Amino acid sequence: MSNIIQPSAHASTHLVNNQVPTLSGHNLYAGDKALQESVHINGGHWAEDDLQRYGEVCGRPEMIERGYAANEFKPLFESHDRVGNRIDLVRYHPSYHQLMQLALSEGLHSTPWTDPRPGANVARAAKNYLQCQLEAGHGCPVTMTFASIPSIQLNKEVADQWVPKILSRGYDGSNRPYFDKSSLTIGMGMTEKQGGSDVRANTTSAIPVGNGIYELLGHKWFMSAPMCDGFLVLAQAPGGLSCFLIPRWRPDGSKNPLEIQRLKLKAGNVSNASSEIEMRGAMGWLLGEEGRGVNAIIKMVAITRFDCMVGSSGGQRQAVVQAIYHASKRKAFGQKLINQPLMRNVLADLHLEVEGSIALAMRMARAMDQEDQEHEQMLLRLGAAVGKYWVCKRSPHHAYEAMECLGGNGVIENFITARLYRDAPINAIWEGSGNIQALDVLRAITKTPAVINHWMDEMAISLGKNKYYDKAIDLLKKELSDLDQFEYRARNIIDQMAITMQAHLLLQANNEAVSDAFIQSRMGGQGTHSTGTLPKGVDIETLLRRGDPLSI
């Protein structure tokens, strides 16, 4: 006789329904009309087949899960091995290494250098935009590796040994000397406790010891990706602030005394280790000339700022993907969320932000491809800072609004929107916060007035297409001609430069539904724009269709 008691019919309290399944198995590129159009407009049309392939790769369930795992299992620091030897080792979850392998195998760190052709930076930026939607943290060493090439090439002897391995499409995350590896990654350490963005206040000293080698003594308050094979750092040499490449291992195979003090406990970007380090006589090679460290590293900084803009654009896109997908599946008050007028306004507005962000990012990618032309060079000089300032600064609130579309689920850590929200402020702060970008723009305008002439000439192409746009251009001209309290007014000026450039680019894309909605909501005289306040008459249906990740 059985003693098993069957559960009562009353034991089941509810069925799981009206909950939205995880979005996966979709093509991130095929479902992104704004990205596709920007790639083609800016000269990356030849990469269409490869981007379609890569969009499918980035939408695979296993790739999405790697992004979750890399953030759930944070990097761990081991200062010494089990018998007491100093090792300065950071351990990452295998998913982090798998994402790094994917990025480097696709050439996200190298293709514009190894295959410099029209649209190379556009195609590379598009891939980066897709990749960072999986997970943002591993993008830090990918970007630094990509951006390091101009600085390292200032020392031919070092470049001959390092650059081929940096540009290799392999990935080797092992803790071995650079000369034993076929592929290398590069990090960067500029800021110190007392200076932050004011790198000329750096106190780390660099003492020449002969044969182009220096010994560095000092600290860095922020050094991300400390398991990279080499680091570009700034230090005070006898001739002034200078740039150096510091390897993790010395040429003789001994450990370079580049010692990690601790890992930072960050609000976001947690898959990527960021550290405080001390250099106790660490050896390094001079890049460029003594006293010209800022000049030596400035190209790297400009490229990393560009990637911040691309990364934040990708973060915005993923936030919209999640919000629209959720709203298309979830019912409330008798109908799907996406059919409710107020929610439609919010979702369309969130997508509209992405339209402007990706248009600006890809236009700057085109400028990078054509930097031998004066006009493009001048555009990039302002656009890298303007875009980094604007797109990155808009992202935290954008991520919050998208998170709110998911209700309570949006703030739960195993929903991607919570991670997007935590990651969103990082790009706005790193590589120079908002004030630094604004001051950089003003410095460029006052030092080289021609840059603003090229900026305005670019936007003049769209004059006459929209009365609100024309009025905004006139207002910007007045702001720029008024030098009274120029620095005090810098943010307002940069805001106007960013919005008008985005409007110009959207007008040139010839999608009236997008450009009209953007200009009416951002320039239509409605006062401060708040998300979900698109005016009447906007083509909401077109905007939602363009934002829908499944509308192929």
Buried (B, 14 or more C-beta within 10 A) or exposed (E): EEEEEEEEEEEEEEEEEEEBEBBEEBBBBBBBBBBBBBBBBBBBBBBBEBBEEBBBBBBBEEBBBBBBBBBBBBBEBEEEEEEEEEBBBBBBBEBBBBBBBBBBEBBBBBBBBEEEEBBBBBBBBBBBBBBBBBBBBBBBBBBBBBBBBBBBBBBEEBBEBBBEBBBBBEBBBEBEBBBEBEBBBBBBBBBBEEBBEEBEEBEBBBBBEEEEBBBBBBBBBBBBBBBBBBBBBBBBBEBEBBBBBBBBBBBEEEBBBBBBBEBBEBEBBBBBBBBBBBBBEBBBBBBBBBBBBBBBBBBBBBBBBBBBBBBBBBBBBBBBBBBBBBBBBBEEEEEEBBEBEEBBBBBBBBBBBBBBBBBBBBBBBBBBBBBEEEBBBBBBBBBBBBBBBBBBBBBBBBBBBBBBBBEEBBBEEEBBBBBBBBBBBBBBBBBBBBEBBBBBBBEBBEEBEEBBEBBBEBBEEBEEBBEBBBEBBEEBEEBBEEEEEBBEBBBEBBBBBBBBBBBBBBBBBEBBBBBBBBBBBBBBEEEEBEBBEBEEEBBBEBBBBBBBBEBE
